[in-house]
Each structure stands twice: as structure tokens, then as C-alpha cells.
Amino acid sequence: MNVKEKLKELPKKPGCYLMKNENGEIIYVGKAKILANRVKSYFTGSHDPKTTKMVSMIRDFEYIITGSETEAFILEMNLIKKYHPKYNIMLMDDKSYPYICISQEKNPRLYYTRDLNKKAKYYGPYPNAKAAKEVVEMLNKIYPLRKCYKIPKKECLYYHLGQCLAPCIKEIKDEEYQEIVNKINHFLKGNVDEEIRHLKKLMYEASERLDYEKANEYKNIILNLQVLKEKQKMEVSISDTDVFGYVIKEGYISIQIFHIRGSKMVERNGFLFEVMEDPLEMFSNFLSQFYFVLNNPLPKEILLPSIDLDILDSRLKDIAFIPQRGKKKELVELVCENALQKVDILIKKETNKYERTLGAVKELEKLIDLSPIHVMEAFDNSNIQGTSSVSAMVSYVDGVKNPKGYRKFKVKTVVGSDDTQTMKEIIGRRYLRLKNENSPMPSLIVIDGGKGQVKAAREALDSIQVDIPLLGLVKDDNHRTDHLLYNDKEIYIDKKSPLFLFLEEMQDEVHRYAITFFHNLHSKKSFASGLDKIKGIGPVKKRAILEIIGKSNFLEELDKMNLNDYQKEEILKIFNPNK
């Protein structure tokens, strides 16, 4: 059934619709109060250029009927999160926002966390993770709470720096801890000036006693507190509020958010999207995703510019307000002004990003007369004198790195250093597997090599009856990208063009990935052969040890194994020969 026939069957009920391209990929998800009216509107009348471009790619659509418009709202977000449609606003980060925590232990710690499941006192959330970490780092320098996760048997460097009371070697009274915790609590609630005044008094008293070392210590604490105070400078008379503003320009919508916590503007976020539908509806969708996909913590109040509140997600309606006068209205106007000032910068940034990614791919499509190029897979080999030969593949989708699509290959049939035969083996294995699995093939294969490697790759594809275009990236005598090889033709392009820089970056990426894999494999082999020489290390223990190589907690994991001192010592010699 074609699109025109499907349009006739659309129900006049609420629901979601999913637009598909010629490959069956979902490129847009939308919701509608009345499905029939909304979906038909895409195929009638005139649209702006970007919507017209999207509609030109639609070859099919599906729809899901829901019980209400609210259900359609929630379903739309879940579908966007699941399918990552190309033309939707996508805020796909499922992170939880960080907090500053003071543990409720006998010897408390001050630390940064996203885990709210422990018994502790939490401050936050902080929309800016970097800022939260900086605050924790600074406060830990100022206030001498315990730094170690587990209390050691002797004092550490923090004690000698005056940044820890050293509960490892002496008993600390609860009153002493409580005084420090109260000061931190005082600061995190915004009362910095009082603490600074108290420290200045102590500094002057120390100076009068001629205790200049102590006076200088107080001075440094005061300077650190003033730095933190400056980072939270913007004072307002409201608290726990997110303020939104937006502006439309040149086919883009620029959205800015001010996060106000504890009567201070603690962070600002900015976003830019192409206008693909009604801007107000895009703004409404953005708000829903901002809180229910990105999992930003809901504040007590959300301040918005003049919009129809009825189009908002029902979960936001009780806390969303459009201020009409006073400080709150001024804040909304300020955020909108920021959106206006930022839009040109963001558009330029987006344009540059496009030129370096999808724009470069479009340029390549014209150059080699191949369209569309959606997925590119690039290959490179790595070995040293024929040992531990490996190959690697990186994937790019619409000009953007797709790390989930990266693959590593151990060479199985080629003996010694033979790039041509290695390439033939790996290409054959990769695409025979995709063929047998009936998986999608890439639009273009990129080979880091010249005529020999490209020819070998073509022979491998022919042998398994797979037809995928091949592009060779040929290097000069200095091992730098020189020209392209396509259909046996050498193609030279401007080395300053976005296309050349894109292909060079792809070549560097696959080379980096191959080299990293080679080094990991080579070091693991050396380590494995060393383990064979240690008495009492059998196949099971050897496998367990190899699995923890390279982990940051290697020593901790090693301690958990049932190993004697001799075995541990020998393992550490292999793992770090300099020790």
C-alpha cells in the first residue's frame, strides 16, 4: 500500500506517527491530537525548505493510536529515545545530575556523586558537573575532612598539607567534625560573606601574634572562598527555578536556560536546532525531553516566555508560569536576550560542524557521483614485522563517528607482514558475515591504502558476490594523505577543503584505532607468556588475570585472587617491569 492510500485510512484520533525513508529507517516521530489532520498536512500545501527536504525523503509511515493527547506526548518521547530519528530534536543523554555529598560516617567525607542511595546529606542538584567537581575540590582544600575512601593505617599526604585531620592516627571528636560540617553547610547554602569575615578576623589575630605562617594559611582560604563566591555571583530573589527563553532566526531555534539554585544563577545551558515543525511545538517538545529524557531535576518553578501553556506536557503544567511583571519577567527577558545574542555564534558553530561532517559527505557524493552516502566503513591494518597482525574498522554515519559500529579483527590466515592479503581476508570476513546475517551494508568502504589494497578488497567482495563501492586513501612518501582512488581513477582535491580534512580525519581515526588494538593485543600476549612461567598459575587463574589487565583497579582486583606473595610479586614484575 502506498502513502496516498494510507493517508485515506488515517483515523481521527490522537496518537503518534513514524515517518520512514526508502531504507525503512524512521527519520521523524511526531504526535497529534487528530492523526488524520496532522499527517495529511505534510503532504499538502507549502512548507519551509527544511520540512520540504524531510517530506521528500518520506516513503512510508506508521501510526499508533493512543487513548489521549497526553499519552501521545509520552509515547512520542519514548519513540524518539528508541529510534533516534534524524529530524527530531534529540536530547539523548540519560545522565542523572550530580550532587555534593557529606557522608554520615564516624569520620565524614565530602565528595561529588550521582548516587543518591547512600545515607548522607546531599546538596544540589548541580546542572554543571564540572562546577560541582570544582566546588568539592576547593572545599576539600579549605576544610580538613577525611579524603581516603578507606581509612589507612598511617597518615597520608593530605594530613601533612593540612587538608585532613588524620583519623587514621588519632581520635577526632564529633564536635570538631560538626563545626566543619556546619561551615560547609553554611557555604553551600550561600552564606559565604560571614565565613570570610570570621577568617579575616583570625588572619589579623595570627598576624598580630607574628604567626605569619598561620596568617598566610587563613589568607589562602579566604582567597579560595572568594573564588567560589565569584562563580556563584548572580544574586536573585527567587530560588530553585529554571528560566527558559528562545528566539527564531534563519531557520533555527535557539533555546537558553538559566538554572537558579539557592538564590543564585549556578549554570546556563544553550541549544540550537533546525526548525522542522511549528517552533512553539518544538519548544514544548524540548521542555519535555529536557526533563523526562535528559532527566534534569524538576525545579519548584519553571519560568517561560509567552506561549500557550496548554501545549505543555501535563507533568509540567503545575510548575510552569509566564510572568507578567517584576523580577521574574525581567529574568525571562534576560534569558531571551541571551538566546538572541548566542544564536549567531551557535549557527556559525553548527554550520562549521555541518561542513566538517555531512557537508563533506555531500561534497564526496558529487565528486564520485555516488548518492546517498549514509554509512561509511574505513579499514586499516597494523603489525610490527609481521607479528600480532590486526585490522580495525571505524564507522561514520552521515559524516559523524559511530563508535558503536567500530570493529576489531585478528588476522587468521595471513602469515607475516602482507597488507594486501590482510585487507583481502578482513574485507571478506566482514561482509560475508553481514551477508549471512542479512544485515545492512554500508554505502561506501574506505581503504587506507593504494591500488594493491583496493584491488584486494574488490576481489574479496567479488568472491562473496557483494557489490559495495570502494574508495582508497593513498598516502605520499611522508605517510600523509595525498589523493583518492575510485574506480581506478586518481582524484586530487584541495587539501584545505572540508572534504579532504574529513577524509584525513577518518584516516587518522582508523589508524589510531588499529594501533591501539595492536598495542593492547601485543602487550597482552607478552603478559600471557610471562604468566606461563609463574609456578602455580594455571589456565583458570591466567584467564582471570588477563581479564583485569588495563583496569584502573588492577591491584585491587589482584588482591582479591587467591595468590601467594611470590606470585603477586612476579605478576607485578611482568605488568610493570620498571618496578
C-alpha positions in Angstrom: 0.0 0.0 0.0 1.4 3.4 -1.0 1.5 6.6 1.0 -1.6 8.1 -0.7 -3.7 5.1 0.1 -2.5 5.0 3.7 -3.5 8.7 4.1 -7.1 7.8 3.4 -7.1 5.3 6.2 -5.8 7.6 9.0 -8.2 7.8 12.0 -9.4 11.0 13.5 -7.9 10.0 16.9 -4.9 11.1 19.0 -1.6 9.2 18.5 1.9 9.1 17.2 3.2 8.8 13.6 6.6 7.5 12.4 7.9 8.7 9.0 10.2 6.3 7.1 12.7 6.7 4.3 13.4 4.4 1.4 15.5 2.1 3.6 12.8 1.7 6.2 14.6 3.9 8.7 12.5 6.1 10.9 13.5 9.7 10.2 10.8 11.5 12.1 8.4 10.9 15.0 5.5 13.2 15.8 2.4 13.3 17.9 -1.1 14.5 17.0 -4.4 15.4 18.6 -6.0 14.2 15.4 -3.8 11.9 13.4 -5.6 12.3 10.1 -5.3 16.1 10.0 -1.7 16.2 11.2 -0.1 13.6 8.9 -2.1 14.8 5.8 -0.7 18.3 6.4 2.8 17.1 5.5 1.7 16.1 2.0 -0.4 19.2 1.2 0.4 22.9 0.9 3.8 24.6 1.0 6.5 24.2 3.7 9.8 25.8 4.6 12.8 24.3 2.8 13.9 22.1 5.6 10.5 20.5 6.1 10.2 20.1 2.3 13.5 18.3 2.3 12.3 15.9 5.0 9.0 15.2 3.3 10.8 14.4 0.0 12.6 11.6 1.8 9.4 10.0 3.2 8.4 6.8 1.5 6.2 5.2 4.2 4.8 5.9 7.6 3.2 4.1 10.6 0.9 5.3 13.3 0.0 4.3 16.8 -3.4 5.3 18.3 -3.4 6.4 21.9 -6.1 7.0 24.5 -5.4 10.7 24.8 -3.2 13.5 23.7 -1.2 13.2 27.0 -0.5 9.5 26.2 0.7 10.5 22.7 3.0 13.1 24.3 4.7 10.4 26.5 4.8 7.8 23.7 6.4 10.3 21.3 9.3 10.8 23.7 9.8 7.1 24.2 9.8 6.5 20.4 12.3 9.3 19.9 14.5 7.8 22.6 14.3 4.4 21.0 14.8 5.2 17.3 16.9 8.4 17.3 15.1 10.0 14.3 17.2 12.2 12.1 14.8 15.1 12.0 13.7 15.2 15.6 15.0 17.3 18.5 17.1 14.7 20.3 18.4 15.1 23.8 19.6 11.5 24.3 21.7 11.7 27.4 20.2 9.6 30.3 22.6 11.0 32.9 21.5 12.0 36.3 22.7 15.3 37.6 25.4 15.4 40.3 25.2 16.3 43.9 27.7 17.4 46.6 27.6 14.9 49.5 28.7 14.8 53.1 28.7 11.2 54.3 27.1 10.4 57.6 30.0 8.3 58.9 32.0 8.5 62.1 34.7 10.3 60.1 32.7 12.1 57.3 33.9 12.7 53.8 32.9 15.5 51.3 32.6 14.2 47.7 30.9 14.5 44.3 28.3 11.9 43.4 25.4 11.0 41.2 24.3 8.2 43.6 21.6 9.2 46.0 21.1 5.7 47.6 23.5 6.2 50.5 22.7 7.6 53.9 24.2 11.1 53.7 23.5 14.8 53.4 23.1 16.0 49.8 23.4 19.4 48.2 22.2 20.1 44.7 21.5 19.1 42.1 24.2 20.9 40.1 23.4 21.2 36.4 27.1 21.7 35.6 29.1 18.6 36.6 32.4 20.4 36.2 31.4 23.3 38.5 30.3 20.8 41.2 33.6 19.0 41.0 35.5 22.3 41.3 33.4 23.2 44.4 34.2 19.9 46.0 37.9 20.1 45.2 38.1 23.7 46.6 36.1 22.9 49.8 38.3 19.8 50.4 41.3 22.1 50.4 39.7 24.5 52.8 38.1 22.1 55.2 40.1 19.1 56.6 37.5 16.3 56.3 38.7 12.7 55.6 39.8 12.3 51.9 40.5 8.5 51.8 37.7 6.1 50.9 39.1 3.6 53.4 41.0 4.8 56.4 44.6 3.7 56.0 47.0 2.5 58.8 49.1 5.6 58.7 48.8 9.3 57.8 48.9 10.4 54.2 50.0 13.5 52.3 46.6 15.3 52.9 47.4 15.4 56.7 50.8 17.0 56.1 49.2 19.5 53.7 46.7 20.4 56.5 43.8 19.1 54.5 42.8 16.2 56.7 42.5 15.7 60.5 44.1 12.2 60.2 41.5 9.9 61.9 43.9 7.1 60.9 46.3 8.0 63.7 44.2 9.9 66.2 40.7 10.1 67.6 38.7 13.1 66.3 35.9 14.5 68.5 32.4 14.7 67.0 32.2 18.4 67.9 35.3 19.1 65.8 33.7 17.4 62.8 30.3 19.1 63.4 32.0 22.5 63.4 33.5 21.8 59.9 30.2 20.3 58.6 28.3 23.4 59.7 30.7 25.7 57.9 30.4 23.7 54.7 26.6 23.7 55.1 26.7 27.4 55.7 28.7 27.9 52.5 26.7 25.6 50.2 23.5 27.5 51.3 25.1 30.7 50.0 26.3 32.3 53.3 29.9 32.9 52.3 30.5 36.5 53.5 30.0 35.6 57.1 32.7 32.9 56.9 35.1 35.2 55.1 34.6 37.9 57.8 35.4 35.3 60.5 38.5 34.1 58.7 39.8 37.7 58.2 39.5 38.2 62.0 41.5 35.0 62.6 44.1 36.1 60.0 44.6 39.5 61.7 44.9 37.9 65.1 47.5 35.5 63.8 49.4 38.3 62.2 49.4 40.3 65.5 50.9 37.2 67.2 53.6 37.2 64.5 52.3 33.8 63.4 52.7 34.7 59.7 52.5 31.1 58.5 49.1 30.7 60.1 48.0 34.1 58.8 49.0 33.2 55.3 47.1 29.9 55.6 43.9 31.9 56.5 44.6 34.3 53.6 44.7 31.4 51.1 41.5 30.0 52.5 39.8 33.5 52.1 41.1 33.7 48.5 39.7 30.3 47.7 36.3 31.1 49.2 36.2 34.4 47.2 36.9 32.4 44.0 33.9 30.1 44.8 31.8 33.1 45.6 32.6 34.7 42.3 31.5 31.6 40.5 28.0 32.0 42.1 27.8 35.7 41.7 24.4 36.4 40.2 22.0 37.0 43.1 18.2 36.9 42.6 15.3 36.9 44.9 14.0 33.5 43.8 15.3 30.0 44.3 15.1 26.5 42.8 13.9 27.9 39.4 14.7 27.2 35.7 14.2 30.1 33.4 13.7 29.5 29.7 13.9 31.7 26.6 14.1 31.2 22.9 14.5 33.0 19.6 13.9 32.0 15.9 16.4 33.0 13.3 17.5 31.8 9.8 15.6 28.5 10.1 17.0 27.7 13.6 15.5 27.9 17.1 18.0 29.0 19.8 17.0 28.0 23.4 18.7 29.2 26.5 18.1 28.1 30.2 19.2 29.8 33.4 19.3 27.4 36.4 18.7 29.2 39.7 19.5 27.3 42.9 19.8 28.9 46.4 19.0 32.4 45.0 22.0 32.1 42.6 22.3 31.5 38.9 24.5 28.4 39.1 24.6 27.5 35.4 23.4 28.4 31.9 22.7 25.9 29.1 22.2 26.7 25.4 20.8 24.6 22.5 20.3 25.1 18.8 18.0 23.1 16.5 16.8 23.3 12.9 13.2 24.4 12.7 11.4 21.3 11.3 7.9 21.9 12.5 5.9 24.6 14.4 8.5 26.4 16.6 6.2 26.5 19.6 5.6 22.8 19.4 9.4 22.2 19.1 9.9 24.3 22.2 7.2 22.3 24.0 8.9 19.0 22.9 12.2 20.3 24.0 10.9 21.0 27.6 9.6 17.5 27.9 12.8 15.9 26.7 14.9 18.3 28.8 13.2 16.9 32.0 12.0 13.4 31.1 14.7 12.2 28.7 17.8 14.1 29.9 16.4 13.5 33.5 17.2 17.1 34.6 15.8 17.5 38.1 12.4 19.3 38.2 12.7 22.6 40.0 9.9 24.1 42.1 9.1 26.6 39.3 9.7 26.9 35.5 9.5 30.4 34.0 8.6 30.7 30.3 8.2 33.4 27.7 4.7 34.0 26.3 3.4 30.6 24.9 0.2 28.6 25.1 0.6 26.6 28.3 -2.0 24.1 27.1 0.6 22.6 24.6 2.9 21.6 27.5 3.4 18.1 28.9 0.8 17.7 31.7 3.6 16.9 34.1 5.0 20.4 33.7 1.7 22.5 33.8 1.6 22.8 37.6 5.1 24.3 37.9 5.2 26.3 34.6 4.4 30.1 34.7 4.5 33.0 32.3 5.5 36.1 34.5 3.7 39.3 33.6 5.7 41.8 35.7 8.6 42.3 38.1 11.9 40.4 38.6 10.7 37.2 37.1 9.6 38.8 33.9 12.9 40.6 33.7 14.7 37.3 34.1 12.7 35.7 31.2 13.6 38.7 29.0 17.2 38.4 30.0 17.3 34.7 29.0 15.6 35.6 25.7 18.2 38.3 25.1 20.9 35.7 25.8 19.3 33.4 23.2 19.4 36.2 20.7 23.0 37.1 21.4 24.1 33.4 21.2 22.1 32.4 18.1 24.7 33.8 15.6 27.5 32.1 17.4 25.6 28.8 17.6 24.6 29.0 13.9 28.2 29.5 12.9 29.3 26.6 15.0 26.5 24.4 13.6 27.5 25.5 10.0 31.1 24.6 10.7 30.1 21.3 12.1 28.0 20.6 9.0 30.8 21.4 6.7 33.1 19.1 8.6 30.6 16.2 8.6 27.5 15.8 6.5 28.5 18.7 4.2 31.8 16.9 3.4 29.9 13.8 2.7 27.6 15.7 0.3 30.7 17.1 -1.4 32.1 13.5 -1.8 28.7 12.3 -3.3 29.1 14.9 -6.0 32.8 14.2 -6.6 32.4 10.4 -7.2 28.8 10.5 -8.4 27.5 8.3 -5.6 24.3 9.1 -3.7 23.3 8.8 -1.0 26.4 8.0 1.2 24.8 7.3 4.5 27.2 4.8 6.2 30.9 4.7 5.6 33.2 2.0 7.0 37.0 2.6 6.9 39.8 -0.1 7.3 43.4 -0.1 8.4 46.0 -2.8 9.3 48.7 -2.8 12.0 51.6 -5.1 12.7 55.3 -5.0 13.6 57.5 -7.2 11.4 54.5 -9.4 10.8 53.8 -10.2 14.5 50.4 -9.8 16.2 48.8 -8.7 12.9 45.5 -7.0 13.3 43.0 -4.9 11.4 40.5 -2.3 12.5 37.3 -0.7 11.1 35.7 2.6 12.1 32.1 3.6 11.1 30.8 7.0 10.2 27.0 7.8 9.8 26.2 10.9 7.9 29.7 12.1 8.4 29.7 11.6 12.2 31.8 9.0 14.1 29.7 6.0 15.2 31.8 4.2 17.9 29.2 1.6 18.4 29.9 0.4 14.8 33.7 0.1 15.3 35.2 -3.4 14.9 38.5 -5.1 15.6 39.9 -8.1 13.7 42.7 -10.6 14.5 44.3 -11.8 11.3 43.8 -15.5 10.9 45.1 -16.7 7.5 47.9 -14.4 6.6 51.4 -15.2 7.9 53.9 -12.3 8.1 53.5 -8.7 7.1 51.3 -8.6 4.0 48.9 -5.6 3.9 47.3 -6.7 0.7 46.3 -10.2 1.7 45.4 -9.0 5.2 42.9 -6.5 3.7 41.5 -9.2 1.4 40.9 -11.5 4.4 39.3 -8.9 6.6 37.0 -7.4 4.0 35.9 -10.9 3.0 35.2 -11.9 6.6 33.4 -8.6 7.5 30.9 -8.6 4.6 30.3 -12.3 4.3 29.1 -12.1 7.9 26.8 -9.2 7.1 25.5 -11.0 4.0 24.8 -14.2 6.0 23.1 -12.2 8.8 21.1 -10.3 6.2 22.4 -7.1 7.9 22.5 -3.6 6.2 25.6 -2.9 4.1 27.5 0.4 4.2 27.1 2.9 1.3 30.9 3.1 0.9 34.0 1.2 2.0 37.1 3.4 2.6 40.5 1.6 2.4 43.6 3.2 4.0 45.9 2.2 1.1 46.6 2.3 -2.6 45.9 0.2 -5.7 47.1 -3.0 -4.2 44.8 -2.9 -1.1 41.8 -1.6 -3.0 42.2 -4.3 -5.6 42.4 -7.0 -2.9 39.3 -5.6 -1.2 37.4 -5.7 -4.6 38.5 -9.3 -5.1 37.2 -10.2 -1.6 33.8 -8.6 -2.3 33.5 -10.3 -5.7 34.3 -13.7 -4.3 31.3 -13.4 -1.9 29.1 -11.6 -4.5 28.7 -8.4 -2.6 28.8 -5.1 -4.5 29.8 -2.1 -2.4 31.8 0.9 -3.8 35.4 1.2 -2.7 37.4 4.4 -2.0 41.1 4.3 -1.5 43.0 6.9 0.5 46.5 7.0 -1.0 49.4 8.4 1.1 52.6 10.2 -0.1 56.2 9.3 0.8 55.8 11.2 4.1 52.8 9.0 5.0 50.3 11.8 4.6 47.0 11.6 2.7 47.8 12.6 -0.9 44.9 11.7 -3.2 41.8 9.4 -3.6 41.4 6.3 -5.7 38.0 5.5 -7.0 37.1 3.2 -9.9 40.8 3.0 -10.8 40.9 6.8 -11.2 43.2 9.0 -9.2 41.4 12.1 -7.8 43.2 15.0 -6.4 41.3 17.5 -4.2 42.1 20.8 -2.4 44.0 19.8 0.8 42.4 22.7 2.7 38.8 21.7 1.6 36.3 20.3 4.3 36.2 17.1 2.3 39.9 16.5 2.4 40.1 17.3 6.1 37.2 15.0 6.8 38.8 12.1 4.9 42.1 12.8 6.6 40.4 12.8 10.0 38.8 9.5 9.2 42.1 8.0 8.1 43.7 9.2 11.3 40.8 7.7 13.4 41.0 4.2 11.9 44.8 4.3 12.2 44.6 5.3 15.8 42.0 2.5 16.5 44.2 -0.1 14.8 47.3 0.9 16.6 45.6 0.9 20.0 44.2 -2.6 19.3 47.6 -3.8 18.2 49.4 -2.4 21.3 46.7 -3.9 23.7 47.0 -7.3 22.0 50.8 -7.3 21.8 51.2 -6.3 25.5 48.6 -8.9 26.5 50.4 -11.6 24.6 53.7 -10.7 26.3 51.9 -10.7 29.6 50.3 -14.0 29.0 53.6 -15.7 28.0 55.1 -14.3 31.2 52.3 -15.8 33.3 53.0 -19.2 31.9 56.4 -19.1 33.7 55.0 -18.5 37.2 54.6 -21.6 39.3 51.1 -22.2 40.4 49.4 -20.1 37.8 47.1 -22.4 35.8 44.8 -21.7 32.8 41.9 -20.6 35.0 43.9 -18.1 37.1 45.7 -16.9 33.9 42.4 -16.2 32.2 41.2 -14.3 35.3 44.3 -12.2 35.5 44.3 -11.4 31.8 40.7 -10.1 32.1 41.7 -7.4 34.5 44.7 -6.1 32.6 44.5 -2.4 32.0 41.7 -1.8 34.5 42.2 1.2 36.8 41.6 -1.1 39.8 44.0 -3.8 38.7 45.8 -4.0 42.0 42.6 -4.1 44.0 41.2 -6.9 41.7 44.6 -8.8 42.0 44.4 -8.7 45.8 41.0 -10.5 45.7 42.6 -13.5 43.9 43.9 -16.4 45.9 47.6 -15.7 45.1 50.7 -16.0 47.3 53.3 -13.2 47.8 55.7 -14.8 45.3 53.0 -15.0 42.5 51.9 -11.4 43.2 55.5 -10.2 43.0 56.2 -12.0 39.7 52.9 -10.7 38.2 53.7 -7.1 39.1 57.2 -7.5 37.5 55.5 -8.5 34.2 52.8 -5.9 34.5 55.4 -3.1 35.2 59.0 -4.2 34.5 60.3 -0.9 36.0 59.1 -1.8 39.5 
